[in-house]
Amino acid sequence: MTKMHFKVNFIFIILLFLFISCKKQNVSDSKQISINFNTNGGTPIKNQLIKMGETVVLPNTPEKNIWHFDGWYKDVDYKEKFNVKEPVTSEITLYAKWAPGFKSVSTLAGNTKGFNTSWGSSTGYSDGYGDQVHFWGLGGICKGKEGILWVNEYLNRRIRKITPSGQVITIAGTGREVYKDGLGTSAEFEGPGSAMATDSKGNLFIFDRHRLRKITLSGEVTTIAGNGMPKVIDGKGTAAGFWTPGGMVFDADDNIILTEWASSSIRKITPDGNVTTLCKTADQLLLKDGLLANAGFRFPQGICIDSKGDLYVADQMNNCIRKISNGIVSTFAGSGEDGYADGIGKKAKFSQPTRIVVDKYGNLYVTETLFSSSRLRMISPEGEVFTVIYGNQHGFKDGLIADSKFDIIRDIALDDNQDLYVMDDYNSLIRIIKR
């Protein structure tokens, strides 16, 4: 009986062990884990609950205004792409990667077949359409009202406009290096620069050497501020002085916010022509965030303003993009180290950013004008930096964006469709980058 009892107990213990093991396995098999989706500014996606060891059923592709969805990744730096066939055994967050949605490049106006001068090639001067047009010494480009694009030429010393139909028309200037106010081609310029912008009424404001000039839609040219001397002086109208204006933009009250390159300062010009300095960097080697009056810039160039009223500055020699919000300066993107790297915020690197514009979604577009070519970068509202034009695409070629070539991207502008207009300086062309 004892042996029999022992056998029964032994079998019972084994059966109990198997029962418990099966129960644990069933519990394990039925355990649910969370799959989280971080769309990085795209349309939100609800988290999923799946059984441990099962695969994820991917949701519908998220959308993010003008961006192209580029897959799900297991890490925020997009180093490991998620394999949908991989069984999941623990909670995971998947990150949506986005890429600029640009597809093609075409030429709007200009002709690369020019003539040579002692210092290099140029293409002269003529109005018209397409390749009938010739530019010489492209200085800047900006968006106007009703689909107009404004273009200035510092060597041709003329102000041109491009209509929505693509016609290039001279609005002011004779080509002579002379300072003179007046109407249309009776007005003259010494050499208009890159700092230019339009106000809420569609008037163009542009710096001509050390003076701020205004050009109405009818072509009337007047001087608003500046005495023509290269010196930073606050004051009103021609009592004020400017040294090296880099970029300018209008705020919601039609004040001009101006960067001064060589003085590393930020200045303000009211509609009645009163000029004040908002920030002047005492030490030009300084990268300093904080209150605008105490902040540090190093040769700031382009500046733009978003729909919230926040300003973004291409801080050229600090190799980063700065943000001014409610009088506070912060570093929005870029490590401050000269280099090249895409990434989020300060993980990204720039090499002397120069021009900057912002679209209606809050995306930024930044040029880096390098010695032999140029890069074009795009920054999301979350501060993530992507490359649109890599800088090794040197020369001239239209077509698919991956195959396109440029010869110094000098300036950029955006139209109402969020297409990019590029001033291709050494090719003497205005190009379009479309989605």
DRENKEKE-824990 format. One record per residue (C-alpha): residue number from 1; residue in one letter; x, y, z. Coordinates in nm, 2 decimals. Layout:
# residues N
ATOM   i aa   east  north     up
ATOM NUM  A      X      Y      Z
...
//
This chain:
# residues 435
ATOM   i aa   east  north     up
ATOM   1  M   0.00   0.00   0.00
ATOM   2  T   0.29   0.23   0.08
ATOM   3  K   0.44   0.19  -0.27
ATOM   4  M   0.10   0.24  -0.43
ATOM   5  H   0.04   0.55  -0.22
ATOM   6  F   0.37   0.69  -0.32
ATOM   7  K   0.31   0.63  -0.69
ATOM   8  V  -0.03   0.80  -0.67
ATOM   9  N   0.12   1.10  -0.49
ATOM  10  F   0.40   1.12  -0.74
ATOM  11  I   0.16   1.11  -1.04
ATOM  12  F  -0.05   1.37  -0.87
ATOM  13  I   0.24   1.61  -0.82
ATOM  14  I   0.35   1.57  -1.18
ATOM  15  L  -0.01   1.64  -1.30
ATOM  16  L  -0.03   1.94  -1.07
ATOM  17  F   0.30   2.07  -1.21
ATOM  18  L   0.19   2.03  -1.57
ATOM  19  F  -0.14   2.20  -1.48
ATOM  20  I   0.03   2.50  -1.33
ATOM  21  S   0.28   2.52  -1.61
ATOM  22  C   0.00   2.52  -1.87
ATOM  23  K  -0.19   2.78  -1.67
ATOM  24  K   0.11   3.00  -1.66
ATOM  25  Q   0.17   2.96  -2.03
ATOM  26  N  -0.20   3.04  -2.10
ATOM  27  V  -0.17   3.35  -1.88
ATOM  28  S   0.15   3.45  -2.06
ATOM  29  D  -0.01   3.39  -2.40
ATOM  30  S  -0.30   3.61  -2.31
ATOM  31  K  -0.10   3.90  -2.17
ATOM  32  Q  -0.15   4.22  -2.37
ATOM  33  I   0.12   4.47  -2.44
ATOM  34  S   0.09   4.83  -2.57
ATOM  35  I   0.22   4.95  -2.91
ATOM  36  N   0.25   5.33  -2.91
ATOM  37  F   0.27   5.55  -3.22
ATOM  38  N   0.46   5.88  -3.21
ATOM  39  T   0.37   6.05  -3.54
ATOM  40  N   0.61   6.35  -3.48
ATOM  41  G   0.36   6.61  -3.57
ATOM  42  G   0.15   6.40  -3.81
ATOM  43  T  -0.21   6.29  -3.77
ATOM  44  P  -0.25   6.12  -3.43
ATOM  45  I  -0.28   5.74  -3.42
ATOM  46  K  -0.43   5.55  -3.13
ATOM  47  N  -0.22   5.30  -2.94
ATOM  48  Q  -0.27   4.93  -3.00
ATOM  49  L  -0.30   4.64  -2.75
ATOM  50  I  -0.18   4.31  -2.89
ATOM  51  K  -0.10   3.97  -2.73
ATOM  52  M   0.26   3.91  -2.64
ATOM  53  G   0.45   3.74  -2.92
ATOM  54  E   0.21   3.86  -3.20
ATOM  55  T   0.30   4.10  -3.48
ATOM  56  V   0.18   4.46  -3.51
ATOM  57  V  -0.10   4.55  -3.75
ATOM  58  L   0.02   4.88  -3.89
ATOM  59  P  -0.24   5.15  -3.90
ATOM  60  N  -0.32   5.37  -4.20
ATOM  61  T  -0.03   5.59  -4.31
ATOM  62  P  -0.03   5.92  -4.11
ATOM  63  E  -0.03   6.26  -4.29
ATOM  64  K   0.17   6.57  -4.21
ATOM  65  N   0.09   6.87  -4.44
ATOM  66  I   0.36   6.88  -4.71
ATOM  67  W   0.58   6.61  -4.57
ATOM  68  H   0.63   6.26  -4.72
ATOM  69  F   0.59   5.96  -4.48
ATOM  70  D   0.91   5.76  -4.48
ATOM  71  G   0.83   5.46  -4.25
ATOM  72  W   0.82   5.35  -3.88
ATOM  73  Y   1.13   5.33  -3.67
ATOM  74  K   1.21   5.18  -3.33
ATOM  75  D   1.42   5.48  -3.21
ATOM  76  V   1.39   5.86  -3.22
ATOM  77  D   1.71   5.89  -3.43
ATOM  78  Y   1.57   5.66  -3.70
ATOM  79  K   1.86   5.42  -3.69
ATOM  80  E   1.66   5.10  -3.67
ATOM  81  K   1.36   5.05  -3.90
ATOM  82  F   1.07   4.85  -3.76
ATOM  83  N   1.01   4.51  -3.91
ATOM  84  V   0.64   4.45  -3.93
ATOM  85  K   0.69   4.07  -3.94
ATOM  86  E   0.88   4.07  -3.61
ATOM  87  P   0.69   3.93  -3.31
ATOM  88  V   0.67   4.18  -3.03
ATOM  89  T   0.74   4.07  -2.68
ATOM  90  S   0.74   4.39  -2.48
ATOM  91  E   0.58   4.74  -2.50
ATOM  92  I   0.73   4.95  -2.78
ATOM  93  T   0.70   5.30  -2.92
ATOM  94  L   0.72   5.34  -3.30
ATOM  95  Y   0.84   5.68  -3.44
ATOM  96  A   0.72   5.81  -3.78
ATOM  97  K   1.00   5.94  -4.00
ATOM  98  W   0.92   6.22  -4.25
ATOM  99  A   1.11   6.34  -4.55
ATOM 100  P   1.07   6.66  -4.76
ATOM 101  G   0.81   6.60  -5.03
ATOM 102  F   0.98   6.79  -5.31
ATOM 103  K   0.99   6.61  -5.64
ATOM 104  S   1.12   6.82  -5.93
ATOM 105  V   1.32   7.13  -6.03
ATOM 106  S   1.25   7.35  -6.33
ATOM 107  T   1.38   7.69  -6.46
ATOM 108  L   1.13   7.98  -6.44
ATOM 109  A   1.35   8.26  -6.59
ATOM 110  G   1.70   8.32  -6.70
ATOM 111  N   1.96   8.20  -6.95
ATOM 112  T   2.29   8.04  -6.87
ATOM 113  K   2.44   8.13  -7.21
ATOM 114  G   2.60   8.46  -7.13
ATOM 115  F   2.92   8.64  -7.19
ATOM 116  N   3.25   8.66  -6.99
ATOM 117  T   3.39   8.95  -6.79
ATOM 118  S   3.73   8.99  -6.64
ATOM 119  W   3.60   8.86  -6.30
ATOM 120  G   3.38   8.58  -6.43
ATOM 121  S   3.07   8.49  -6.63
ATOM 122  S   2.75   8.69  -6.65
ATOM 123  T   2.44   8.70  -6.86
ATOM 124  G   2.36   9.07  -6.91
ATOM 125  Y   2.01   9.22  -6.90
ATOM 126  S   1.68   9.17  -7.08
ATOM 127  D   1.32   9.13  -6.98
ATOM 128  G   1.07   8.88  -7.11
ATOM 129  Y   0.97   8.52  -7.05
ATOM 130  G   1.18   8.21  -6.97
ATOM 131  D   1.52   8.19  -7.14
ATOM 132  Q   1.46   8.53  -7.31
ATOM 133  V   1.55   8.68  -6.97
ATOM 134  H   1.90   8.77  -6.87
ATOM 135  F   2.01   8.85  -6.51
ATOM 136  W   2.34   8.99  -6.39
ATOM 137  G   2.45   8.97  -6.02
ATOM 138  L   2.14   8.84  -5.85
ATOM 139  G   2.11   8.99  -5.50
ATOM 140  G   1.78   8.88  -5.35
ATOM 141  I   1.43   8.75  -5.40
ATOM 142  C   1.11   8.78  -5.20
ATOM 143  K   0.74   8.71  -5.23
ATOM 144  G   0.50   8.99  -5.31
ATOM 145  K   0.12   9.02  -5.32
ATOM 146  E  -0.10   8.85  -5.58
ATOM 147  G   0.16   8.59  -5.68
ATOM 148  I   0.44   8.85  -5.77
ATOM 149  L   0.80   8.77  -5.70
ATOM 150  W   1.05   9.06  -5.66
ATOM 151  V   1.41   9.02  -5.77
ATOM 152  N   1.70   9.26  -5.73
ATOM 153  E   2.03   9.27  -5.91
ATOM 154  Y   2.33   9.43  -5.74
ATOM 155  L   2.54   9.44  -6.06
ATOM 156  N   2.26   9.54  -6.30
ATOM 157  R   2.13   9.78  -6.03
ATOM 158  R   1.77   9.71  -6.12
ATOM 159  I   1.46   9.59  -5.94
ATOM 160  R   1.26   9.34  -6.14
ATOM 161  K   0.93   9.16  -6.08
ATOM 162  I   0.81   8.82  -6.20
ATOM 163  T   0.44   8.80  -6.27
ATOM 164  P   0.24   8.48  -6.20
ATOM 165  S   0.25   8.41  -6.57
ATOM 166  G   0.64   8.41  -6.56
ATOM 167  Q   0.70   8.75  -6.72
ATOM 168  V   1.00   8.94  -6.60
ATOM 169  I   0.96   9.32  -6.59
ATOM 170  T   1.19   9.59  -6.49
ATOM 171  I   1.02   9.82  -6.23
ATOM 172  A   1.30  10.05  -6.13
ATOM 173  G   1.67  10.13  -6.21
ATOM 174  T   1.87  10.22  -6.51
ATOM 175  G   2.18  10.00  -6.45
ATOM 176  R   2.40  10.30  -6.36
ATOM 177  E   2.57  10.30  -6.01
ATOM 178  V   2.39  10.62  -5.89
ATOM 179  Y   2.17  10.70  -5.59
ATOM 180  K   1.85  10.88  -5.70
ATOM 181  D   1.49  10.86  -5.60
ATOM 182  G   1.22  10.88  -5.87
ATOM 183  L   0.96  10.69  -6.07
ATOM 184  G   1.05  10.37  -6.24
ATOM 185  T   1.35  10.38  -6.46
ATOM 186  S   1.42  10.74  -6.36
ATOM 187  A   1.52  10.61  -6.02
ATOM 188  E   1.87  10.47  -5.97
ATOM 189  F   2.06  10.24  -5.73
ATOM 190  E   2.41  10.21  -5.61
ATOM 191  G   2.39   9.83  -5.55
ATOM 192  P   2.08   9.68  -5.39
ATOM 193  G   2.15   9.40  -5.15
ATOM 194  S   1.99   9.08  -5.02
ATOM 195  A   1.79   9.25  -4.74
ATOM 196  M   1.44   9.30  -4.89
ATOM 197  A   1.08   9.24  -4.80
ATOM 198  T   0.72   9.35  -4.88
ATOM 199  D   0.48   9.52  -4.63
ATOM 200  S   0.11   9.44  -4.59
ATOM 201  K   0.02   9.67  -4.88
ATOM 202  G   0.26   9.51  -5.12
ATOM 203  N   0.52   9.78  -5.13
ATOM 204  L   0.88   9.66  -5.16
ATOM 205  F   1.14   9.77  -4.91
ATOM 206  I   1.51   9.71  -5.00
ATOM 207  F   1.85   9.82  -4.87
ATOM 208  D   2.06   9.99  -5.13
ATOM 209  R   2.41  10.01  -4.98
ATOM 210  H   2.34  10.19  -4.66
ATOM 211  R   1.99  10.33  -4.73
ATOM 212  L   1.64  10.18  -4.69
ATOM 213  R   1.44  10.25  -5.01
ATOM 214  K   1.07  10.19  -5.07
ATOM 215  I   0.93  10.09  -5.41
ATOM 216  T   0.55  10.11  -5.46
ATOM 217  L   0.36   9.89  -5.69
ATOM 218  S   0.36  10.18  -5.94
ATOM 219  G   0.74  10.20  -5.93
ATOM 220  E   0.78  10.51  -5.72
ATOM 221  V   1.12  10.50  -5.53
ATOM 222  T   1.18  10.69  -5.21
ATOM 223  T   1.43  10.68  -4.93
ATOM 224  I   1.29  10.59  -4.59
ATOM 225  A   1.59  10.58  -4.37
ATOM 226  G   1.97  10.59  -4.38
ATOM 227  N   2.22  10.86  -4.45
ATOM 228  G   2.44  10.66  -4.69
ATOM 229  M   2.73  10.63  -4.44
ATOM 230  P   2.84  10.28  -4.32
ATOM 231  K   2.78  10.33  -3.95
ATOM 232  V   2.52  10.19  -3.70
ATOM 233  I   2.33  10.49  -3.58
ATOM 234  D   1.98  10.49  -3.42
ATOM 235  G   1.75  10.78  -3.52
ATOM 236  K   1.47  10.87  -3.75
ATOM 237  G   1.48  10.87  -4.13
ATOM 238  T   1.80  11.00  -4.28
ATOM 239  A   1.94  11.07  -3.94
ATOM 240  A   1.98  10.69  -3.89
ATOM 241  G   2.27  10.49  -4.01
ATOM 242  F   2.32  10.13  -4.13
ATOM 243  W   2.64   9.93  -4.18
ATOM 244  T   2.57   9.59  -4.34
ATOM 245  P   2.20   9.49  -4.35
ATOM 246  G   2.18   9.11  -4.38
ATOM 247  G   1.81   9.03  -4.38
ATOM 248  M   1.47   9.19  -4.30
ATOM 249  V   1.11   9.10  -4.24
ATOM 250  F   0.79   9.28  -4.15
ATOM 251  D   0.60   9.20  -3.83
ATOM 252  A   0.22   9.22  -3.79
ATOM 253  D   0.24   9.59  -3.72
ATOM 254  D   0.45   9.67  -4.03
ATOM 255  N   0.76   9.72  -3.83
ATOM 256  I   1.08   9.60  -4.00
ATOM 257  I   1.30   9.37  -3.80
ATOM 258  L   1.65   9.38  -3.95
ATOM 259  T   1.97   9.19  -3.90
ATOM 260  E   2.30   9.38  -3.93
ATOM 261  W   2.57   9.14  -4.04
ATOM 262  A   2.90   9.30  -3.94
ATOM 263  S   2.77   9.46  -3.62
ATOM 264  S   2.60   9.13  -3.52
ATOM 265  S   2.29   9.33  -3.42
ATOM 266  I   1.91   9.31  -3.45
ATOM 267  R   1.74   9.64  -3.53
ATOM 268  K   1.38   9.77  -3.56
ATOM 269  I   1.24  10.02  -3.81
ATOM 270  T   0.89  10.16  -3.74
ATOM 271  P   0.65  10.26  -4.03
ATOM 272  D   0.74  10.62  -3.98
ATOM 273  G   1.12  10.55  -4.02
ATOM 274  N   1.23  10.55  -3.66
ATOM 275  V   1.53  10.31  -3.61
ATOM 276  T   1.63  10.15  -3.28
ATOM 277  T   1.87   9.87  -3.19
ATOM 278  L   1.71   9.57  -3.01
ATOM 279  C   2.03   9.37  -2.96
ATOM 280  K   2.39   9.45  -3.03
ATOM 281  T   2.64   9.17  -2.95
ATOM 282  A   2.94   9.31  -2.76
ATOM 283  D   3.15   9.01  -2.83
ATOM 284  Q   3.10   8.88  -3.19
ATOM 285  L   3.24   8.54  -3.09
ATOM 286  L   2.94   8.49  -2.86
ATOM 287  L   2.65   8.24  -2.88
ATOM 288  K   2.42   8.34  -2.60
ATOM 289  D   2.05   8.27  -2.55
ATOM 290  G   1.82   8.47  -2.31
ATOM 291  L   1.67   8.81  -2.32
ATOM 292  L   1.70   8.97  -2.67
ATOM 293  A   1.88   9.28  -2.54
ATOM 294  N   2.15   9.06  -2.38
ATOM 295  A   2.16   8.78  -2.63
ATOM 296  G   2.47   8.71  -2.85
ATOM 297  F   2.47   8.66  -3.23
ATOM 298  R   2.76   8.62  -3.46
ATOM 299  F   2.71   8.77  -3.81
ATOM 300  P   2.33   8.71  -3.84
ATOM 301  Q   2.20   8.70  -4.19
ATOM 302  G   1.85   8.59  -4.30
ATOM 303  I   1.54   8.64  -4.08
ATOM 304  C   1.18   8.53  -4.12
ATOM 305  I   0.86   8.54  -3.91
ATOM 306  D   0.59   8.27  -3.86
ATOM 307  S   0.22   8.30  -3.82
ATOM 308  K   0.26   8.32  -3.44
ATOM 309  G   0.49   8.61  -3.46
ATOM 310  D   0.80   8.42  -3.37
ATOM 311  L   1.12   8.52  -3.55
ATOM 312  Y   1.39   8.29  -3.68
ATOM 313  V   1.74   8.40  -3.76
ATOM 314  A   2.01   8.23  -3.97
ATOM 315  D   2.30   8.30  -3.73
ATOM 316  Q   2.57   8.25  -3.99
ATOM 317  M   2.90   8.22  -3.80
ATOM 318  N   2.74   8.05  -3.50
ATOM 319  N   2.63   7.78  -3.75
ATOM 320  C   2.28   7.76  -3.61
ATOM 321  I   1.92   7.88  -3.63
ATOM 322  R   1.80   8.10  -3.35
ATOM 323  K   1.44   8.17  -3.24
ATOM 324  I   1.31   8.50  -3.09
ATOM 325  S   0.98   8.45  -2.91
ATOM 326  N   0.83   8.72  -2.68
ATOM 327  G   1.16   8.88  -2.65
ATOM 328  I   1.35   8.56  -2.56
ATOM 329  V   1.63   8.42  -2.78
ATOM 330  S   1.68   8.04  -2.79
ATOM 331  T   1.88   7.81  -3.02
ATOM 332  F   1.62   7.63  -3.23
ATOM 333  A   1.85   7.40  -3.44
ATOM 334  G   2.22   7.34  -3.48
ATOM 335  S   2.49   7.25  -3.24
ATOM 336  G   2.69   7.57  -3.30
ATOM 337  E   2.97   7.37  -3.45
ATOM 338  D   3.06   7.41  -3.82
ATOM 339  G   2.97   7.09  -4.00
ATOM 340  Y   2.69   6.90  -4.16
ATOM 341  A   2.44   6.66  -4.00
ATOM 342  D   2.07   6.62  -4.01
ATOM 343  G   1.89   6.55  -3.68
ATOM 344  I   1.67   6.70  -3.41
ATOM 345  G   1.75   7.04  -3.26
ATOM 346  K   2.11   7.07  -3.14
ATOM 347  K   2.20   6.73  -3.29
ATOM 348  A   2.19   6.89  -3.63
ATOM 349  K   2.48   7.08  -3.78
ATOM 350  F   2.50   7.37  -4.02
ATOM 351  S   2.78   7.53  -4.21
ATOM 352  Q   2.72   7.91  -4.23
ATOM 353  P   2.34   7.93  -4.29
ATOM 354  T   2.25   8.25  -4.48
ATOM 355  R   1.89   8.28  -4.60
ATOM 356  I   1.58   8.16  -4.43
ATOM 357  V   1.20   8.15  -4.50
ATOM 358  V   0.90   7.99  -4.33
ATOM 359  D   0.59   7.84  -4.49
ATOM 360  K   0.23   7.86  -4.36
ATOM 361  Y   0.28   7.53  -4.17
ATOM 362  G   0.57   7.66  -3.97
ATOM 363  N   0.84   7.46  -4.17
ATOM 364  L   1.16   7.65  -4.22
ATOM 365  Y   1.39   7.65  -4.53
ATOM 366  V   1.75   7.74  -4.49
ATOM 367  T   2.03   7.79  -4.74
ATOM 368  E   2.40   7.73  -4.67
ATOM 369  T   2.61   7.91  -4.94
ATOM 370  L   2.93   7.71  -4.96
ATOM 371  F   3.24   7.79  -5.17
ATOM 372  S   3.17   7.55  -5.46
ATOM 373  S   2.80   7.47  -5.42
ATOM 374  S   2.51   7.51  -5.17
ATOM 375  R   2.29   7.31  -4.95
ATOM 376  L   1.92   7.36  -4.89
ATOM 377  R   1.78   7.24  -4.56
ATOM 378  M   1.43   7.20  -4.43
ATOM 379  I   1.33   7.22  -4.06
ATOM 380  S   1.00   7.10  -3.91
ATOM 381  P   0.82   7.30  -3.64
ATOM 382  E   0.95   7.03  -3.40
ATOM 383  G   1.31   7.13  -3.49
ATOM 384  E   1.40   6.83  -3.70
ATOM 385  V   1.64   6.91  -3.98
ATOM 386  F   1.64   6.74  -4.32
ATOM 387  T   1.84   6.80  -4.64
ATOM 388  V   1.67   6.89  -4.96
ATOM 389  I   1.97   6.98  -5.18
ATOM 390  Y   2.29   6.81  -5.07
ATOM 391  G   2.55   7.05  -5.20
ATOM 392  N   2.73   6.80  -5.42
ATOM 393  Q   2.48   6.87  -5.70
ATOM 394  H   2.71   7.13  -5.86
ATOM 395  G   2.63   7.27  -6.21
ATOM 396  F   2.30   7.30  -6.39
ATOM 397  K   2.03   7.05  -6.45
ATOM 398  D   1.65   7.05  -6.42
ATOM 399  G   1.44   6.74  -6.36
ATOM 400  L   1.39   6.51  -6.07
ATOM 401  I   1.52   6.67  -5.75
ATOM 402  A   1.77   6.39  -5.69
ATOM 403  D   1.93   6.46  -6.02
ATOM 404  S   1.91   6.84  -6.03
ATOM 405  K   2.22   7.06  -6.01
ATOM 406  F   2.27   7.42  -5.89
ATOM 407  D   2.55   7.67  -5.88
ATOM 408  I   2.53   7.87  -5.56
ATOM 409  I   2.18   7.90  -5.41
ATOM 410  R   2.19   8.26  -5.31
ATOM 411  D   1.83   8.32  -5.19
ATOM 412  I   1.49   8.15  -5.16
ATOM 413  A   1.12   8.25  -5.15
ATOM 414  L   0.79   8.07  -5.12
ATOM 415  D   0.47   8.11  -5.31
ATOM 416  D   0.11   8.05  -5.19
ATOM 417  N   0.13   7.68  -5.30
ATOM 418  Q   0.44   7.64  -5.08
ATOM 419  D   0.66   7.58  -5.38
ATOM 420  L   1.02   7.71  -5.35
ATOM 421  Y   1.17   7.97  -5.57
ATOM 422  V   1.55   7.95  -5.58
ATOM 423  M   1.79   8.22  -5.68
ATOM 424  D   2.06   8.02  -5.86
ATOM 425  D   2.33   8.29  -5.85
ATOM 426  Y   2.62   8.17  -6.07
ATOM 427  N   2.38   8.02  -6.32
ATOM 428  S   2.19   8.36  -6.33
ATOM 429  L   1.86   8.17  -6.31
ATOM 430  I   1.54   8.17  -6.10
ATOM 431  R   1.45   7.80  -6.04
ATOM 432  I   1.14   7.64  -5.90
ATOM 433  I   1.14   7.34  -5.66
ATOM 434  K   0.80   7.17  -5.67
ATOM 435  R   0.63   6.89  -5.47
//
